[in-house]
Each structure stands twice: as structure tokens, then as C-alpha cells.
Amino acid sequence: MCVLGLATWRTYQYEAEMPADPDVPDAAGSRSAPTEPVGYGAVPSPRAAAEPGPAEPPPSRLANPLQDPTFWSGEGQLRRAAVLHLSTAVVIAAAVALGPVLATDPPSGMRAVLAATTAAAMTAVVVIAVVALARPWLTRRAGATPLGRWSVAVAVLASVGLLGTVVLLLLPDGPAGTPLVDLRPPPGCVRNPEGAGCLTDRSLPGFDWIISWFGTGQLLLLLAIGTVSRSGRRALLAPAVAVVLLVLGVLWIVGWLPGIPAAPAALDIWMVGLGAVTLAGGGLLLPRVRSPRPHDDPAWAGRGPAVLAGYGWVLCVSNSAGLFYWVADRLNNDATPSGRSPITPPVPVLWAGLAFSIALFLLLVVALRSAVLFSRLRRQEYAALTAGRHSLSAHQLRRCRDVSTYHAMHRLVGEHALRLAGWYAAAATVLVTLGCAAVLSPARPHPSPTHGEAAVLKAVADIGDSLLSWLPVLVATIGLLVYRNEGVRRSVGVLWDVGTFWPRAAHPLAPPSYAERAVPELQTRTAGLLALAERDPRSLDGIILSGHSQGAVICAAVLLQLPARWRRRIWFFSYGCQLTRLYGRVFPAYFGPDRLPVLAEALHRPSGSPGWSNFWRHTDPLGWPVHAGERDVPVRDPEALHPSDGEIADPPIRNHSGYPDAPEYQRERSRVAPLLRRAVPAPRGGSD
């Protein structure tokens, strides 16, 4: 872990700062030294200095967080948070291995002193990390990144905890310990799983407990994130009360609350856990003010952070369990881990196979619902295209069917995709809640002997086990195909662009954000073109900043970073733009209905006309109107239903590509270019 931390420490250490003004030649023909960053105390070029304009808002009163000049300078925050992140990860990973050792071999004497010191160091790391989360310096994007005394203390404590764990693992068993040989099943259990002693739980003491409570704690944290993002801090009351009741309930059941009558014998820990998780999930149902426009509401009714984090968490758990099963399969000579095998995963991991099968079934249901919606939308679009046009030929009717397919996909993605993902997230939340209750119980996924319903459950669990064991292989195969197959590389690249757009905040092993380099580099290019002196043959009166699909998001971030004197000489062309239906709803704090008008107002011309033209098509599944004060230009696609002007091929359906070739784009560019061009005085006669 130390080597891993040092390797990630030097990864992508660049600071994304506001670009400086290019060198401006003076009267003698020499070049001045670079000035301060543009828009923040910089000395502008002569052309820019002569232009009056509104003052830049101070950072404390920014209308959009993307206007913060340090937003794309997150290396300082990453380094500060990485110390806490890596140290906490080290002590948690060590605690998972240390817990079963202490439960199997209760320490005494010097072993007890070493175990207490190790546990205290690990606890101190977690406490410091929790306290640091509330400190303002941790969320500051830029700034110096030295190892302060708290960072050094956390790193030292984590090292002490890791070293103590290693020493305890290497020490011989104590006299009160349970030999590991006693945890092995008796001979003959592989051939006869129902023999004497074969059904006894022989997992490492405390290991199942650690895994179960670790997963339950993560689920409670996700529910807390969802409640806060939906209804603010007031919603933290439900998760906080749930955690308190969960702790008190467990202490009551185990008899650690003196002076209180003993808990009923029928009350089990899994019942208390299920009630606590259900209570914490109640915060997700608190009311929220809705937007008057249906497609401007935040995705998943304001629960977006929890949904995105939850999907990542489920994928991580699935991949980890799959790797566990894959290793068990290899050690068992391809025998089923949940069946007759000498090596059996922990009971909580056995539940993962059954849950994975149910999750795949739910995904199939959502896919079938999507297919039904798509078929219905395609029929509606086909009826709209052919309505009142009885003279269409068979060829034109076929073309209408082709066009209606793209129209239906446009509507499915824009109107139903997020809703379908939300339905699946809701079903997955219920499944995970029941799964946490299951792993907190001592029961196995299916009883033994397997007859009747138990046989069905075992078959479903075995299918999930097998699919989970091949999940890591599937991920590795996709990684290899990225380098060999253009289609796979393009599909993965789309997801990669969206997933790595936002800068990292804490996780040093997360993929670095390409926008932390793309945004400053595009700023430098834009400011450099506009800051050239008028006598420079490369000087420009204005530029058209054109962004397609994800490029439109990058251009929006660049424009919000540029000072007003540069924005007045820029016209923004966006096409295939998902700033509203996807980014605006999933990330409303940056591109929501009250954030995008800030960009539109910043691009308004002195005459009051908009400086932003957005192109979209009914056949583009990722391009929609913006409705933020810009000029929306619908693009016809295809240009006709049949060949014309001597062509023999049908005009192509371009959907998400080919916008610059469209006549609407070219007409708009011809209209905008004169608006950016200034009046240039004619040279005097006889001058060189």
C-alpha cells in the first residue's frame, strides 16, 4: 500500500490555471513579459483594454460554480484528501484481516498490548478522517499541498496499524487460540455434504460479521447522501436516528445494556438492521419542490448523487465477489463454491450470487420495458411522419420507418432513459436492503438438503455464482478489446469521457480528469487568438467556438472561465448537445435550469442578441434544445426521403454526426461571421 501511495502521488501533477495573456509587442517591436492570468488582475492587450465591459464578479458571488478560477485546479485538494483516503483504506483493509485473528486467538500478555496499540492507531485514523471531512481546508480546490502535522500524524498512525497487523499475523498461535485445522470440514464432506459435522459453520470467527456490517454501513452512508442531496441537511435526521437505534438495538440483543430487561429471544440482529435501513431510507421520500418544466427536474427527484454512487458501489461489490468466486472455482477444480467443494466462501459472499441473479432479472425487466416503450414511440413517430401524405411510394414509406426509428430513440433517451434508470435504482435499493438483512442473519442462501423450493433457490444461486465468477474475466476482455476493436473503443470512450470529465476530489486511484487539461488548454488557445495585436497578421476580430456532444460541455466550462472582455468576441456553436436533458438533470448544480442562463447571459451581445447558437435534430438521441436564452436551430435530417439532383443514393440519416455539413449550420455561420467582424479602416494612399 505504501508503494501504491507513492506511485499515485506523482500521477498527473499539473495545475489547471487561468491562461496568461500572450506577449504583446510594444512600439519598438519587442515583446513584453507575460502578465498575470487573464481576468484576475491581468494587464490586457491594447485592443482588449480599449473595450469597456462589465466587471467580473468576485469568487464569493459566482452565479455558477464553474466560474470559480480554481475549479479545474484540484491537485491541491486531491493531495490533501489522498492522505486521508489511502490511510483510511489501509486501516480498514487491515482491520478486516485483524478481526478474525483476534476472534480466533484472543490475545494475552504482550500480544494484548500489541493488539490494543494497533486497534487504537486504526481508530485514531478513522476519527481524524471523520473530523477532517468537516474542515474547510479539505474542500479548498487550490493551494499549497505540503504534508502538515495532521497529514503526517495520519500517515504514521496508519503505518503503525498496518505494521501491528502484520506482526500479529506472523506471531504463533497463543495457548487460548483455535487452531485453523479445527475449522476444516471433516473428511468426506465433498462426497457427502450432509454428513456429520459437514453442515457446521466453519468460517473464520468474526469474518462474516465484519463483511456484513461493513456492507450495511456503506448502504446507510449511501442513503444519507441521497437524503441530503434531495431535501438538505434536515433529512439527516432519519439516517442519524436509524444509526443510533441500530447501535442500541444490537447492544440490547447482545446484553451489553445494563439495567434493561433482556431482549426477546425471537428478536434477532437482522430484524433490527432491516428496520434501521428502512428508517434511513425514509429520508429519500421527503417532499421536494418540483420545477414547472417536466424535463428540468433534477434526475431521480434530487437523489442523483446517491444513485450514481450506488451504481458504482454495486459494481464494485459485484466485481469483488466475482473475483472471490473465480479464485474459489480455480481452487475447487471448477466445482460450484456453494455446492460440493472443500473451499467455501463466507456466508455473506454466498448471498451475492443469489442477489446477482435477481439483479440481472430486474435488468431484463427494465430492458423489456424499454423495448415496449421504443416500439410504441416508433409507431407514434411513423404515424406522425405519414399523416396526410397518402401519395408516398413504398420506398418513401420505408424511409419513414427508418426515420421514425431515430425519432423514437431520440425520445426514448430524452424522455424515458433517466426514469428507467431510476426505476432500476429503486428496485436495486430494495434488493440491497433485503440483502443486508440476509447477511446479518446466520442463514445461508438455501437450506440443506435441497428439495423443492430450496432446490430452485440453489439453482438460481449457482447461476449467479457462475456469472459472478466470469464478471472479472468479462471486464478484462473488454479492456483488451478496447485496443483491438474500433466499435468497442468508441463505446467505452463515450462512457470514459463522461465519467472522467469531472475532476477528482479524494480518490488518488480514480482516472484523472482530462478536463483539467482540456479546459485550460482551450482557454489558452482562445485567449491567445483574441489577445493578438491589431497589426499582427494572425489577429482576429472574433472567433466561433464550436463544440459537439461532450465538446459542447467542455466549451461551456471554458466560456464560464473566460473574462467578459474575451466572451464578447466569441460566438458559441453547440450541436449534439446534452446540457439540458442529461447534464442539466444529473448535475443541476452546474448545468441546471438556474445555471445555464448564466452562460447564455454571459454570451449576449452588446445589442442584446444571443451569442449562442444551438443545433439539434429529431434524429439525434443525444442532442436537444437548450431553452436557456440561446438561439435554437433545428436541423432537418434527412434532407429528403428520396435521392435528388441526379444522386442515386438516399440522403443519409446523420443523427449524432455531420452537423457542420448541414445547410442550417452553414447558413448560421454565414450570418454570425459578419457580426464578429469589425470595420477595418482603408489604408492611406502611398503607404506601404
N, C-alpha and C positions, 0 to 999 in steps of 0.2 A: 504493500500500500504506500510505503514511503517513496519507493521508486516511481510508482504511478503518479503520486502527487507532484514529484519533481518534474516528471515528463509533461504533465498538463500545465504546470506553472509557466512554462515558456512557450505555450501554444498561442499563436495569434495575438501577440502583444503589440497591437497597434492602437493608437489613439485617434478616434474619428473627430477631428476638429474642424471648425469652420474654415474654409479655404481663404488664404490671404489674397489681397489684391495683387494682380500681376504687376510686374515692373512697368512703370510709365516713363517714357523718355521725356527728359526736360528740354528746354530751349536749346541747350548746347548739344543735344543729341545723345547725352549719356543717360544711363538708366539709374533710377533711384533704388534705394534698398527696399525690400519688401516691407509692407506696412503690417498693422495688426489685422486680425481676422475681420473679414468683411461684415459690416453691420453691427459690430460690437467694439466700437472705439477705433475703427479703421479710418485711414485717410483715403477718401475715394479718388478715383481718377478725375481729371478735369471735366469730362463730359458728365459724369455722374454727379459731381459737386455742383454743377450749374443747374441741376434739376431739383426743384423743391419737391418735397414729399412728406408724408406723414411720418412721425417719429415711431420708432419701433417700441412695442410695449415692453415694459420691464418683465423679467422672468417670473416675478411673483404674480403677474396678472395675465398670464398667457391664456388665450381662448382655446387653444388646442395643445395637449401635451407634446405633440410632435414639433412645436415651435421652440421647445427647450433646446438651447445650443449644445447641451451636454447629453441629449438623449442617445445619440449614436456614439458616445464616448464612455462606454460601460466597462472598460477594462479595469478601472479602479474599483468599482463595485464588485466585479467578478472576483478579483483577487482577495478582497476583504471577506466576501461571503464564502469563497472556496475553502478558506482555512476552516471555517465552522462546518461547512458541508462535508469535507473529507474527514475531519476529526470525528464528527458525529457518526458518519458512516463506519469508520474504523471501530469505534467502541460498540456500536450496535451489532456489527458482524462478529466482533469478539465475544459479546455477551451471548449470542446465540450458541456459540460453541462452549462457553464457560458454564452456562446454566446447567446443561446435562451433566457436566463433570462434577459440579458441586452437589447436585442431587444424587448422583451415583456414589460419590465418595465424599461424604461430609468431612470438611477439613477440621484439623485439630492441631494445637501447638503452633509451630512456625507456619504450617500450611494455612491455618486460620488467619494469622497475621497477614500473610501474603494475599490471601483471598479478600480480606477486608480492605486492604490498601488498594487492590485492583478494582474492587467494586466502588470504593469511594472516588477514585480517579475517574472512572467511567461516569458515575453520577454527576460529578462536578462538570465534566464536559457537556453533558446534556443540559444541565441547569444554566451554564454560561451561554450556550447556544440559544436557549429559550429566552433568556433575558436580552441577549443581543438583538433578537428579532424586533424588539420594540425600540431600539436605539436609532436615532435619525442618521447617524453616520453610515449605517449599513445600507440604507436605501439611496444614499447620495451617489449619483452616477459617476461623476468625475472626481478628481482629487488625487492626492498622493497615496501611494499604496505600500508604505513601509509596514513591517511586522511590529505592531505595537506590543505593549506589555500583555494585553489580553489575548492577542493572537498567539504570542509566544507561550503564554500560560496554557491555552487550549491545546496547542501542538504538543507541549511537554506532557500534559496530563493524558492526552490520547496515546502518546508513546509509552507512558508508564502503564496504562491499562492494557495495551497490546502486549508489552513485554511480560507483564504479570500473567496474562492469559497463556502465553507460550510456555512460561516456566511451569505453571500449574498443569498444563497438558503433558509436559515432559517428565514431571515428577512421578515416581512409582506410586501405586495404589496404597492408600492408608489401610490400617487394620479394620476400620469400620466400613470400608468400601465394598461395593458389589462387583465381583469380577465380571468382566464382559462375557465370559463364557457362559455365565448363568442366564444371559439374555438371548442366547441362541436357542432356536426351537429344537426339541428332541429329534433324534434320527427317525426317518420315515415320514416326516410331515409333508415332504414333497409328493410322495406317492399317496399318502392318506391324510389330507388336510384336516379331517375330522377326528384324528386320533387323540389319545390322551395328551394333554398339555399343548396341543398344536393351536388351539383357539385362544390361548392366553396372550394378552397384550405384552409383547416383549420389546417394545420400543424404548429408546433411551429415556430414563426418567427426566421429566421436565422439558424435553424437546418438543413434544406435541403442544404442551402448554405455551411455550414461548412462541411458536409459529401461530397458534390460534389467536393469542392476544395481540401479537404484532399485526396481523391482518385486521382484527377488529378495531384496533387503534387507528390504523390507516383509513378505514371506512368512516369512522367518526370524524376524522380530520377532513375528509372529502365532503361530508355532509355539512360541517361547519363552514367550509369555503363556499358551498352552494348557498347556504342561508344568508351569509354576509353579502355575497355578490347580488343576491336577489332583493333583500329587504334591509340591508345595512346592519350596523352593529347591534341593533335591538334584537335581531334574530339569533344572536349568540346565546341568548338566554336558554333556548331549547337544548342545544348541544351541551352547554355547561351543566345544566340541571341533569341531563342524561348521564354525563360522565360521573357526576357526584353520586347519583343514585346507583350507578353501576358499581362504583367502588364500595359504597356502603352495603349494597346487596351481596357482593362477593364476600366481604368481611363478615357479614351476618351468617352467611351459609357455612363458612369455614370455622365459625365460632370464635372470631377474634374481636368481638364487641362485648366487653364485659358488662354485666348488669342488665343485659337484654335477654329475653327468653330465646331459646334456641329456635332456629328456623324450622319450618315444617319439613318432614322427611321427603315429601313429594316435590319440594321446591329445589330445582337444580340450577346450576350456574348458567346453562344455555338459555333458560327461561328469562333470567334477569338480563342477559346480554341481548336477547331478542327485543325485550321491552325497551331497553335503553337505546338501541339503534332505531327502533320505531319512533321513540320520542324525539330523538335528534333529527330524524327525517321530517318531523312535523314542521320544522322551521322552513322547509322547502315549499310549504303550502301557504305561507303567509301572503296576504294580498300585496299586489304591486300595481302601481299606476301604469296604465297602458297608453300607448301612443294612438292618436286618432287615425293614423295611416297604418293599415294592417301589416305591410311589409317593412315598416320602420321599427317595429317592436324588436327589442333585443332577442337574440336567438334563445330558445328554450326558456322563455319568460324570465330572463335575467340569471339563469343558472349556468351560463356558458363556461366560466372558469372551472366549475366542478365537473361539468360534462367532459370537457377536454382533458382535464387531469384524470378523471375516472377512466376514460378510454385508454390513456397511457398506462395507468396503473393496472388495468385488467390485462392489457397486452404484456406488460412486464411479468405479472404473476403467471400468465399462461406460458410465456416463453421459459420462465424459470422452472415451472412444473414439468414442461415438456422436456427440458434438458435433464431433469431428475429422472423422468421415466425412460428417456433414451439410454442413460447410463445404466439404469436398473435392467433394461432389456438386454443390453450387451453382457452384463454380469450374469444374467439369468439364462444365457444362451437362447435369447428371443422368447422366453416364456413370459406369460402375462403377469405383470407385477401384482395385480390384485387376485390372481389365481394361485396355481401351484408353483411356487417359486421360493427358493431359500432366502432371497433378498426382497424384503417388503418395504416400500416407502412408508413414512409416517402416516398416521391416520388422516391428518388434515390434508396431506397431499393426495391421498386416495379420493377424497371428495372432489378434487379438482377435475378428475376425469368425468365424473357424472355431471358436474356443473358445466364443463366444456361442451358436452353433448347437448345439454339443454340450451346453452347459449347459441350453438350452431343451429338448432331447430328454430329458435326465435329469430335468428338472422334469416333463415329461409322463409319464415312467415313474412318478415319485412320485405324481402325480395319479391315474394309473390304479390304482396300489396302494391309494391312499386310497379310491377308488370301490369297489374289490373289498372292502376291509375294511368300508366303510359298508354295502354290500349284505348282507354276512354278518351284521353286528351287527343290522341291521334284521330279518332273518329270525329271529335268536335272540330278539330282544325281542318280535316278533309271536307267536312260539310260546309265550313265557312269559306273555303277556297273555291268550291264548286257551286256555291249557292247562286242561282240566277244565270249560270253560264251553261246553258243546255247545248251549245254548239261545240263544245270541246271534243277533240278527237280522242281516240284511245291512247295515243301517245301522250297527249296533254293530261289526260286523267292519271296516267301512270306517274307523270312528273308531279302532279298534285299530291299523289300519295307519298312520293319521295320528300316533297317539301313539307307535308304535314308531319312526317316523322321528325324532322328537325324542329318544327314549331312545337311539337309535343315535348321533345326533350328540353327545349328552352323553358317551357312552362313547368315541367317536372322538377328541374333543378331550381328554378327561381321561386316556385310557389310551394313545393312539397318536400324538397330534399331535407331541409333542416327539421321540418316537422317529423319526417320519418326517422331521422337520426334521434330526435327527442323521444319518440315512442320506444325505440330500441333501448335508449339510455334508461328510461323509466322501468322497462321490463328487466333490464340488467341490474338495476338498483334493487328491485325486489328479489331477484335471484341471488345477488351477493349478500343481501341481508339474511336470507334463509341459509345461505352457505356459511355465514359467520356463526349462526345459531348451531348449525350442524357440526362445525369443527370445534365448538366449545363443549359439545357433548362427547361422551366416550364411545358413541355408536359408530359403526363402520357404514360405508355406503350401502351395503347389502348384507343381510344376516346370513348366517351359515347354519345348516345346509341350505342350499339354494334350490327352492322349489316354488313353483307358482309365480307370484309377483316378485319374489326375491330373484328368481332366475331372469326375469325381464330386466330388473334393475342392474343385475350383474352384467347382462349383455350390453346394456346402454353404457354402463361404466367402462366396460372393456373397450367399446368403440371409442369412447372419449380418451381412454388411456393410450390407445394406439395412435389416434390422431394427434394427441398432445406430444407423443414421443417423436413424431415426424415434423412438428412445427419448427424446431430449430433448424432441421435439415432444409425445410422449405425456405426459411429466411436466408440461410447461407446460399441456397441455389439462386434465389432472386438476386442476391448480391453479386454472384458470378455472372448472371445473365445481363446485368447492367453494363458490363464491359464487352459483351458479345452480341447483344440484340438491340437494334435501334428502337423498336417498339417498347421493350421493357425499360430501356434507358429513358425514353421520353416520358413514360408513365410515372416512373419513380422520380424523375426530375421535377415533374409538376408538384408532387407531394413534397419533395425536398425543398423546392423554392418556397412553398407556403410555410412549411414547418420551420425553416431556418431564416425566415425574414426578420423575426423579432430578435433583438439582442439577448444574449444570455445574462442572467441575473445572479445565479448562485452555482449552478451545476458546472464544474470545470470539465466534465467529460461529455457534455452536450455538444452537438455540432455547432461550430462557430457561425455567427450570423454573417452572411455575405453582404447584408445591407449596411453593416458597419464600415464596409469599404466602398460599396457601390454608391451609397448616398453622398459621402464626402467627395469621392472622385467625380461624380456627376456635378456636384456643386462647384468644384474647382474648374471643371470644363466649362460650365455655364458662365460663371463669374469671369473666367479668363477671356471668353469671347466678347463679353459685354464691356469689359474694362479696357479694351484696346483704345489707344488714342485715335482721334478722328483722322489724322494723317496716315495712320497705319493702313497699308493696302488690305490687311485682313480684317479691318474693323467692320462691325455690323451694326445696323440700326436696331435690330431686334431679331429674336430667334423664335422658332416654333419648337417647343419641347413636346415630343411625341412619345407616348407610352402605350404599349399593347399588353393587355391582360395583366400579369404581375408587374410588368413595367409601368403601368399606369399607377400602381400603388407606390412604386419607388419614386416616380416623378412627383406624386403628391407629397411624399415625405421631403423631397428636395425643395419643392416650392415653399413649403411651410418653414423651411430653414433659411431660405434666402431673405435678405433685407428687401424693403419695399422698393428701393431705387432700382434693383435688378428685376423685380417682378413686373414693374410697369412696362418693361421692354420684352416681356415673354408672353407668348400665347400657348396655351396648353391644349394639345390634342390627345384625347384618351379614346381608346377603342378596345372592344372586348373587355370592358371594364366591369369588375365585380366589387366596386367600392360600396355599393348600397346593399344588394341582396345577400352578399356573403360577408365581406369585411365589415360593413356597416352594422350588421346584426350580430356577428360573433364578437367583434371588438368595438362596441359602441363608444367606449371612452376615447377612441381615436378617430373613428370614421362614422359615428352615429349621426342621426338627423340634426343634432345640435352642434356637430363638429365640422361636417363637410361644408356648410355655408361659410365657415371661416375661410376656407380655401377659396371658395367662389368669390367672396368679397375681396380677398387679397389680390385676386387677378382682375378685378374690374378696372376698365379703362378710365381715364380722367373724364371722358364723355358720359360715363355711366353704363356703357355697353359691357357685356361679359367678355372676359378674356380666356374663356374655356369652352372648347367645343368637344362634345362627347358623341361618338359614333356608336351605333348599336344595330343589331339585326334581330329579327324574329327567329332566325335560324341558329343564332349563337347561344349555346347553353350557358356561357359564362359572361355574356355581355348584355347589359340592361341600361335603361335611362338612369340618370343620377338624381334629378329633381332637387338640386341644391343651389339653383340660381345660375347654372351654366346654360349653354346653348346645346340642346339635344338634337342630333341629326340622325334620323332613321335611315338606314342603308338598305336598299332593295336587294334581296337575294332569294333566288337567282334573278338575273336581269330580265329573263324571259323564260317561258315554258318550252320554247322550241328554238331551233337554230334560225339565225337571220344573217343578212349581209353576206350571203354566199358561204357561211360556215356550215359544216356538216355535223359537228358535234354540238350537243346541248350545252348551253351556258352552265358552267359548274356551280354547284351549291358550295359556297366557300365557308359557311357557318363561322368558325372562330378565326379564320385566317384571311389574308388577302385584302384587308381594309384599304391600304394605300392605292390599290388598283381600282377601287370603286369610283364611279363618276361623282358621287356625293362628296367623297374625300377630296378629290381634285378640285371640284368647284369651291369647296370651303377653303382650301389652301389658296386658291387664286383670289378669293375675297379677303382673306386675312393678310396676305403679303403686303398689299398697299397700305394697310392700316399700321403695319410695323415700320414702313419705310418713311424716312424723314425727307424733307425738302433739302436738296443739296444745291448751294449756290453755284452758278455757272462760273467757270474760270475766266479771269480777266484776259483781254486780248494781249498777245505778245508774251504772256507768262509761260514759263517752262512747265 
